[in-house]
Structure formats: structure tokens, C-alpha cells
């Protein structure tokens, strides 16, 4: 298949980009591919909402900028923070025009919530399923555009670059170009080639690298791993955000998220003795930034020898809780917890990757004709820790910025080809599976995945040490060798590709954590408990 614009991923970032490009270039073809159903994305599971300066009386751009910088713990790119905060409200207005509905109060104004790290109420939300509502509105809008082709159940294996034309491509190669992707079509089980003049990665996060995560099973770090294999730049992978309050259900994965907005509305964290413990750790108590709350919970669990703490909502208005958090209420009720009488058992779970594919202010990666936006990208907004509800905002702002810049890039390539020049993408060979065989035992893959998740959870979690990181590194090396041998000798399957990607992501997290000789934001190493005077990004 050949297309003009290729988008990998159908979350809020990818759909924002696809919609805008399709509207701006109605005579050009836009292909969106996703490995599951079109709505099965991290966006769908975003409960809390989208942050934006909406109340001109009590809020301001400067307040939102300051809250973001404080949460980011010295590593945010201030220029990027200003761009996202100031352009964000316009992007929110756009998705409202496309049909997204956010909750309103009795006067008809938007009901603004408050979450950890925010100094004022600025979170627009739709009950406790904001991401799902935004996804619905965008998919509905996209269906009306005839030049967008949405392909589901299509797994991307690798990016196409000069490497596939026989050239030596290394980290020091200055002019790496992307020509599209190889994909595994899950309908006919064939590996196909899709070439494109512009490719956009919006592949989401990598929570499945951990045993306990709020991310859906599709969050396997595919985009980050592909870019790293293609010799692109990755940064700050050590900053994995653990959401403080996932519903504690042993053996259940993914974990059900209890949104931070519950604490914003008055929920109180308590340990096994019933003590409200957050005031011991931070003056902001239950509304401290996520890195602080997650470490506090981790500390209480270790101190008391428990596997969870409690979120107490019993004092909150039952009517208001059920109205604002109907899904949380129903979920708890389904496992025998009545939030009006019982406390909710919660524990931290891997939730969001603040690092990723290194991009600039236009969402450009280090590889030409390749853009990245959403959770897979490291834009500089989040720094060492993401401020709650900034992720959907970032995805829309950079989906828009990628559209603006890639239109120009597309026209440059188009003009070049109109002069009769040959496009290298036409010369990419088909996939060669010669010499491979059907895998004999799927347990080799499933067991390796369990090992990886165990390693990452035990050694590279909320609190790290040099010894733990060294152990993780050695064990990942062995897993990598075993998996690469499988990849070389057997036919490709989605399970094998995801395992391969997760091992790469695990390696990058461990490598970044090993290089960072300090504790900052989401990265806490007991061997280096203080911040370093040298504030830098770890680029791999």
C-alpha cells in the first residue's frame, strides 16, 4: 500500500493529526492503522479530564505554567510548557466543536475539577470517562471524511529507512529518513509494506512492561522501540509515572484506575490503622503531585507490611460521587465495596511514560519525515513528572503542531517528486521471511513476558537502587538474547513483536535510570537521594 500520510495509532494524538491533515488536504490519502479496535487506546482509559485555562477570573496561563514546572521538578522545557498551556484552550474548543461533551454545573458553565499539583480548578471532564468521550467524538468526526482510511487489527513491526535499502545506518547517521512501515496484517496473517511520504507515530505508552499497570494490554511501547531500532533518539525513559491509586485486586491486569479527581473532590488516603498519612509527607496532603503521593503510599505499605492502603470517600456526598464517578462507583460495588460505607483498597500502578521519542516544538523526531505525538513522544512538557490531566492536552497540541509542520514537509517531498526524481520509498523490498518456521511453543513468549514484568516491577519500580538496576540489566540482557533468537528463527507474531518491544523499552528505562545519578521527580534512587546540581536530559 502507498499513502500520502500514515498515522500509527488511533488515540487522541493520532486522530487529532489525521483529522486536521484530511481536512487540509482533501485530495490526499490519510491512512490510520491500529493493532486493535479503533477505540482501544490509552485515551479511552483516561478518566480524570483535560487541563486548560478556562476560568479567566481565578486562573491564568502563568498559574498553569507554574504548576506544570513545579511538577516537572526542574526538567521541563519552559518554552514547550508555555506553548502547550497557551495553545491548549483553543484545541479544547476544537474538540467541543467536534462533539465532545464536558460536564456543566447548574448555571450551564463547565464544571472544572481539581487534581494533584494544580493550584486552581481547571480540569474539564465527562463524568469519569473523559478520554472515552473525546475518543468517541473524534472517531465520529473522522468517519465523515472520505480521504481517511482507518485500518484495524494491523500490527506495525518496524519503520522503513535507508537500512532497508542496504545502507549502514547508525546513531551518528545525520540524514536518516522514514519511508513508512512493515506491518503484520492480523486478518490474513501476512506481512505487508506501507510506504508514506509522512509518517506519524502516536503509539501510546508502555505500561505493560510492569506487572501492575492501569494501561490496556496494547500499551507495549511499540513506537519507542521501533524508533530506537531505527537509530532515532529516545530520552528520559527512567521517568515512569506510577498512578498512586489503582484499585487493589490481586492478579487482575490491567488495574482499574481510581482517578485523582476523587481526591480532588475530597477523598482521603489512609493506612491500615485508619491514619490519614499524607500530611507527614507533603503540605499539600492528598493533592500533592503524583510522584510524592506514590512514594508516600509505597513507604506506608512497606512500613506496615501491607499490599495496599485505603482511599476514604465515606464522608463525601453520595449523590455527588455517583454523579461524578458513576463507573468507579459501579466497579467498586461489583466487587463488594460500597464507597459510602467502605474504604477503597488502592495501590500504585505503572501509569504513564514521561519520556519517549525525542521531539522538537513541531513534533519532529530525529528521523526525517517522521513525527511523534502523544505519550510515545518526549516533548519536554512533563519533565521529571507529569502534572495530572496534562497528557490529553499535550496530545492535542502536538497533534496540531505535527499537522502544521508536516504539511510543509509533504509539499517539499511532493515538489521534489513532481520534477521526475525517484523516491527511495519505491525501492524498499518486500518482507523476507525465508528460513523462518512456525513457533513450536508459545510458552517461550508468555513466560518471557512474565519474567520481564517481574524484573521491572521488583527492580525498577517506584524506589530504585544501584544493585537492583544492575540485576535488572543482567536479566534483561539474557531475555533480549533469547527473544532475538526466536525473532530470527520463527515467523513473526504480535505476541513476539510486543515482547521484543517491551524488552527494548525495559532496557531503555534501566539504562536511563542507571545514568541518572540523582533522585528527581519520578526517579528515586536510594543510593543518590538528593538532586544533582546538573539538570540534564538522558538521551539514548
C-alpha positions in Angstrom: 0.0 0.0 0.0 1.1 3.6 -0.7 -0.3 6.6 1.1 0.5 10.3 1.5 0.1 10.4 5.3 0.5 7.4 7.6 -0.6 7.6 11.2 0.2 4.8 13.6 -2.3 4.8 16.5 -5.9 5.9 16.9 -5.7 7.7 20.3 -6.4 11.4 20.7 -2.9 12.4 19.3 -3.2 10.3 16.2 -6.8 11.3 15.5 -6.2 15.0 16.0 -3.4 14.8 13.4 -5.3 12.7 10.9 -8.5 14.8 11.1 -6.6 18.1 10.5 -4.5 16.7 7.6 -7.5 15.1 6.0 -9.4 18.4 6.1 -6.5 20.5 4.9 -5.6 18.0 2.0 -8.9 16.6 0.8 -7.3 15.2 -2.3 -4.6 13.3 -0.4 -4.9 9.9 1.3 -4.5 9.6 5.0 -4.2 6.1 6.5 -4.6 5.4 10.2 -3.6 2.0 11.5 -4.2 0.4 14.9 -3.4 -3.0 16.2 -6.7 -3.5 18.0 -10.2 -1.9 17.7 -10.1 1.8 16.7 -11.1 3.0 20.2 -8.8 0.6 22.2 -6.2 3.2 23.2 -4.8 4.7 26.4 -7.0 7.7 25.6 -10.1 5.5 26.2 -8.9 4.8 29.8 -8.2 8.5 30.7 -10.7 9.1 33.5 -9.9 12.5 35.1 -10.1 15.0 32.3 -8.1 17.6 30.3 -6.4 20.6 31.9 -6.8 24.0 30.4 -7.1 27.6 31.5 -10.8 28.1 31.2 -11.7 30.4 34.2 -10.2 33.8 33.5 -11.1 35.1 36.9 -9.4 32.6 39.1 -6.9 31.0 36.7 -4.2 32.2 34.3 -1.7 30.9 31.8 1.1 31.7 34.3 -0.5 29.7 37.1 -0.9 26.6 34.8 2.7 27.1 33.6 4.0 27.3 37.2 2.0 24.2 38.3 3.5 22.3 35.4 7.0 23.4 36.1 6.8 22.6 39.8 5.5 19.0 39.0 8.2 18.6 36.4 10.9 19.1 39.0 13.4 21.2 37.0 13.4 19.2 33.8 10.5 20.8 31.8 11.4 22.7 28.7 9.9 26.1 29.6 9.3 27.1 26.0 7.3 23.9 25.4 5.3 24.4 28.6 4.3 27.9 27.5 3.3 26.6 24.0 1.1 23.8 25.4 -0.6 25.9 28.1 -1.3 28.9 25.8 -2.4 26.8 22.7 -4.3 24.2 24.8 -7.7 26.1 25.3 -8.1 26.5 21.5 -7.5 22.8 21.0 -10.2 22.1 23.7 -12.6 24.4 21.9 -12.0 22.5 18.7 -12.9 19.1 20.2 -16.0 20.6 21.7 -16.9 21.7 18.2 -16.3 18.2 17.0 -18.9 17.0 19.5 -17.2 16.2 22.8 -19.4 16.9 25.8 -17.9 18.0 29.1 -19.9 18.2 32.3 -21.6 21.5 33.2 -22.8 22.9 36.5 -26.3 24.1 37.4 -25.6 27.5 35.8 -24.6 26.0 32.5 -20.9 26.7 32.9 -18.3 24.0 32.5 -17.7 22.2 35.8 -14.0 22.4 36.5 -12.3 19.8 38.7 -9.1 20.0 40.6 -6.4 17.4 40.8 -3.0 16.9 42.5 -0.4 19.6 41.7 -3.0 22.1 40.4 -3.4 25.3 42.3 -6.9 26.0 41.0 -9.8 24.2 39.4 -9.1 23.8 35.7 -10.0 20.2 34.7 -12.7 19.7 32.1 -14.2 16.3 32.4 -17.0 14.0 31.3 -18.1 12.0 34.4 -15.1 9.7 35.0 -14.7 8.6 31.3 -13.3 11.8 29.8 -10.9 10.1 27.4 -13.6 7.7 26.1 -15.9 10.7 25.4 -13.2 12.6 23.5 -12.3 9.4 21.5 -16.0 8.9 20.6 -16.4 12.4 19.3 -13.2 12.3 17.2 -13.9 8.9 15.7 -17.4 10.1 14.7 -16.0 13.2 13.0 -13.4 11.1 11.2 -16.0 8.8 9.7 -17.4 11.7 7.7 -14.0 12.3 5.9 -13.7 10.1 2.8 -9.9 10.5 2.4 -9.2 8.8 5.8 -8.8 5.1 5.8 -8.9 3.5 9.2 -7.3 0.0 9.3 -7.8 -2.0 12.5 -6.0 -5.2 13.6 -2.8 -4.3 11.8 0.4 -4.6 13.8 3.4 -2.4 12.9 6.7 -4.3 13.0 9.4 -1.8 12.0 10.0 1.6 10.4 11.4 1.7 6.9 14.6 3.6 6.5 17.8 3.5 4.3 18.7 0.5 6.3 16.2 -1.5 4.2 17.9 -0.3 1.1 21.2 -1.8 2.2 22.9 1.3 3.7 24.6 1.3 7.0 22.5 3.4 9.4 23.9 4.2 12.9 23.2 6.7 15.7 25.6 9.1 14.0 23.9 9.0 10.6 22.7 12.5 10.1 20.1 12.0 7.3 18.1 9.0 8.4 14.7 9.1 6.5 11.5 7.2 7.2 9.6 5.8 4.2 6.8 4.0 6.0 6.4 0.7 7.9 6.3 -3.1 7.7 3.0 -4.3 9.2 1.6 -7.7 10.2 -2.0 -7.9 8.9 -3.8 -9.8 11.6 -6.7 -10.6 9.3 -4.7 -12.6 6.7 -1.5 -13.1 8.8 0.6 -11.6 6.0 3.4 -9.1 6.4 2.8 -6.1 4.2 4.6 -2.9 3.3 3.0 0.5 3.7 5.0 3.4 2.2 4.2 7.0 3.0 5.8 10.5 2.4 5.0 11.4 6.0 4.7 9.0 9.0 3.3 9.9 12.4 3.8 7.8 15.5 1.0 8.1 18.1 1.5 4.6 19.6 0.9 5.4 23.2 2.6 4.2 26.4 4.5 1.2 27.7 2.7 0.3 31.0 2.7 -3.4 30.1 6.4 -3.5 30.9 5.2 -3.7 34.5 3.3 -6.4 36.4 0.7 -3.9 37.7 -0.5 -1.2 35.4 -3.5 0.9 34.6 -2.7 0.7 30.8 -4.6 -1.6 28.5 -2.8 -4.7 27.1 -1.9 -2.9 23.9 0.4 -0.4 25.7 3.7 -2.2 24.8 5.9 0.7 23.8 5.9 -0.2 20.1 6.7 3.3 18.8 9.6 3.9 21.2 11.1 0.5 20.4 10.8 1.0 16.7 12.5 4.4 16.7 15.3 3.1 18.9 15.9 0.2 16.5 15.8 2.7 13.6 18.6 4.6 15.4 16.4 7.5 16.4 16.8 9.5 19.6 15.0 8.5 22.8 15.1 10.5 26.1 14.2 10.4 29.8 12.8 6.9 29.8 13.6 6.5 33.5 10.6 8.7 34.4 7.7 6.2 34.7 4.8 7.7 36.5 3.0 5.3 38.9 -0.5 6.4 39.5 -1.0 6.4 43.3 -4.5 5.0 43.3 -5.2 1.9 41.3 -7.9 -0.4 42.7 -6.2 -3.2 44.5 -7.3 -6.5 43.1 -4.6 -9.2 43.3 -3.9 -10.9 39.9 -6.2 -8.6 37.9 -4.5 -6.8 35.0 -4.9 -4.1 33.8 -5.7 -2.5 37.2 -8.8 -0.4 37.4 -7.9 3.3 37.8 -9.3 5.4 40.7 -8.9 8.9 39.2 -7.1 11.6 41.0 -10.2 13.7 40.7 -11.7 11.6 43.6 -9.0 13.1 45.9 -9.7 16.5 44.2 -13.3 16.2 45.4 -12.2 15.3 49.0 -11.1 11.6 49.1 -8.5 10.9 51.9 -5.7 8.4 51.8 -5.5 6.3 55.0 -3.2 3.4 56.1 -4.2 0.1 57.7 -4.7 1.8 61.1 -7.0 4.4 59.6 -4.5 7.2 59.9 -4.6 10.0 57.2 -0.9 9.8 56.5 -0.2 12.3 53.6 0.3 15.3 55.9 3.5 13.6 57.1 4.9 13.7 53.5 3.7 17.0 52.0 1.9 20.2 53.0 -0.5 19.6 50.0 -1.5 16.3 51.6 -3.6 14.2 49.3 -3.3 16.7 46.4 0.5 16.6 46.2 1.9 15.7 42.8 1.8 12.0 41.8 5.4 11.2 42.4 5.2 12.3 46.0 1.9 10.6 46.7 3.0 7.3 45.1 6.3 7.3 47.1 4.3 8.1 50.3 1.9 5.1 49.7 4.9 2.9 48.9 6.5 3.9 52.2 3.4 3.3 54.2 2.9 -0.2 52.6 6.5 -1.2 53.4 6.3 0.2 57.0 3.0 -1.6 57.8 3.7 -4.8 55.7 0.6 -4.3 53.6 0.0 -4.6 49.9 -2.3 -1.6 49.7 -3.6 1.5 51.6 -7.2 2.9 51.5 -9.0 5.8 49.9 -11.7 7.0 52.2 -14.7 8.6 50.4 -17.3 7.8 53.1 -17.6 11.4 54.2 -18.3 12.6 50.6 -21.8 13.4 49.3 -23.2 10.1 47.9 -25.2 11.8 45.3 -22.3 13.9 44.0 -19.9 10.9 44.0 -22.3 8.8 41.9 -23.0 11.7 39.5 -19.3 12.5 39.0 -17.8 9.0 39.3 -20.5 6.5 38.1 -18.1 4.0 36.7 -15.9 3.9 39.8 -19.0 3.5 42.0 -20.3 0.6 39.9 -16.9 -1.1 39.7 -16.4 -1.0 43.4 -20.0 -2.2 44.0 -19.3 -5.1 41.6 -16.6 -6.4 43.9 -18.5 -5.8 47.1 -17.2 -2.3 48.1 -19.9 0.3 48.8 -17.9 3.6 48.8 -20.5 5.2 51.0 -19.7 2.6 53.8 -16.4 1.0 52.9 -12.9 2.4 52.1 -11.4 1.6 48.7 -8.2 -0.5 48.8 -5.7 1.2 46.4 -2.0 0.7 45.5 0.3 2.4 42.9 0.4 1.1 39.4 2.5 2.0 36.3 0.5 4.6 34.5 2.4 7.0 32.2 5.7 7.3 30.5 7.0 10.9 30.7 10.0 10.1 28.4 9.9 8.7 24.9 10.8 9.6 21.4 12.7 12.9 21.5 10.8 15.5 19.5 11.1 19.3 19.0 8.4 22.0 19.2 6.9 20.9 15.9 6.7 17.2 16.9 9.6 16.3 14.6 11.8 13.3 15.6 15.5 12.9 14.8 14.4 10.9 11.7 13.3 12.9 8.7 9.6 12.6 7.6 8.8 11.0 11.0 6.8 12.8 13.6 5.7 11.6 17.1 3.0 12.9 19.4 1.1 11.7 22.5 2.5 9.5 25.2 5.1 7.9 23.0 6.8 11.3 22.5 9.1 13.2 24.9 8.2 16.8 24.0 9.7 18.5 27.1 6.3 19.3 28.7 6.4 16.8 31.6 10.0 16.9 32.6 10.6 14.5 35.5 6.9 14.1 36.4 3.6 14.8 34.6 1.1 17.1 36.1 -2.3 15.4 36.2 -4.6 15.9 33.1 -1.8 17.5 31.0 -1.5 14.4 28.8 -4.7 14.8 26.7 -3.8 18.5 26.3 -0.3 17.7 25.1 -1.6 15.1 22.7 -3.9 17.5 21.0 -1.5 20.4 20.9 1.3 18.3 19.3 -1.1 16.5 17.0 -2.0 20.0 15.7 1.7 21.1 15.6 2.7 18.0 13.7 -0.1 18.7 11.2 1.1 22.2 10.6 4.8 21.2 10.1 4.2 18.0 8.1 2.0 19.7 5.6 5.0 21.8 4.6 7.3 18.8 4.6 4.9 16.9 2.5 4.8 19.7 -0.1 8.6 19.7 -0.3 8.7 16.0 -1.0 5.8 16.3 -3.5 7.6 19.1 -5.3 10.8 17.1 -5.4 8.9 14.1 -7.0 7.0 16.3 -9.4 10.4 17.1 -11.0 10.7 13.4 -12.0 13.0 12.5 -9.2 12.9 9.0 -7.8 11.6 8.5 -4.3 13.6 6.0 -2.2 10.4 4.6 -0.7 9.6 3.0 -4.1 12.7 0.8 -3.8 12.0 -0.7 -0.3 11.9 -4.5 -0.7 9.1 -6.7 0.5 9.4 -8.5 3.8 11.6 -11.6 3.6 10.5 -14.5 5.9 12.8 -17.1 4.3 14.2 -19.6 6.7 11.8 -19.0 9.5 9.3 -21.6 10.9 6.1 -21.6 12.9 6.9 -21.2 16.6 6.6 -24.6 18.4 5.8 -23.3 21.9 4.0 -20.1 22.7 5.1 -20.6 26.4 8.5 -19.3 25.4 7.0 -16.0 24.7 4.4 -15.8 27.5 6.9 -16.9 30.2 9.5 -14.3 29.0 6.8 -11.6 29.3 6.1 -12.6 32.9 9.8 -12.6 33.6 10.2 -9.1 32.1 7.2 -7.7 34.1 8.6 -9.3 37.3 12.1 -7.8 36.7 10.7 -4.3 36.0 8.3 -4.3 39.0 10.8 -5.7 41.5 13.9 -3.8 40.5 12.8 -0.7 38.5 9.7 0.4 40.3 8.9 3.5 42.5 12.1 3.2 44.5 15.4 2.0 42.9 18.9 1.2 44.0 22.1 0.6 42.0 22.1 -3.1 42.9 18.5 -3.5 41.7 19.3 -1.7 38.5 22.4 -3.9 37.8 20.4 -7.0 38.4 17.6 -5.9 36.1 20.2 -5.1 33.4 21.8 -8.5 33.5 18.5 -10.3 33.4 17.2 -8.2 30.6 20.3 -8.9 28.5 19.5 -12.6 28.7 15.9 -12.1 27.8 17.0 -10.0 24.9 19.3 -12.7 23.5 16.7 -15.4 23.9 14.0 -13.3 22.2 16.2 -12.1 19.3 17.0 -15.7 18.6 13.3 -16.5 18.5 12.7 -13.5 16.2 15.3 -14.6 13.8 14.2 -18.2 13.6 10.4 -18.2 13.8 7.6 -16.5 12.0 6.5 -13.2 13.3 3.5 -13.0 15.7 2.1 -10.0 17.5 3.0 -11.6 20.9 6.6 -12.0 19.8 6.8 -8.4 18.5 5.3 -7.0 21.6 7.7 -9.0 23.8 10.6 -7.7 21.7 9.4 -4.1 22.0 8.8 -4.4 25.8 12.3 -5.8 26.4 13.7 -2.8 24.4 11.6 -0.4 26.5 12.7 -2.1 29.7 16.3 -1.8 28.6 15.9 1.9 27.9 14.2 2.5 31.3 17.0 0.7 33.1 19.7 2.4 31.1 18.2 5.9 31.7 17.8 5.1 35.4 21.4 3.9 35.7 22.8 7.0 34.0 20.8 9.4 36.3 23.0 9.7 39.4 20.4 11.6 41.5 16.8 11.4 42.6 14.4 13.7 40.7 10.7 13.6 40.1 9.6 10.0 39.3 13.1 8.6 39.5 14.1 7.9 43.1 17.4 6.0 43.8 18.2 5.5 47.5 22.0 5.5 46.6 21.5 9.1 45.3 18.7 10.5 47.4 19.5 14.1 46.6 19.0 16.1 43.3 22.1 16.8 41.3 23.2 20.4 40.6 23.5 19.3 36.9 20.0 19.3 35.4 20.1 17.3 32.2 18.0 15.0 29.9 19.3 11.4 29.4 19.2 10.9 25.7 19.8 7.4 24.4 
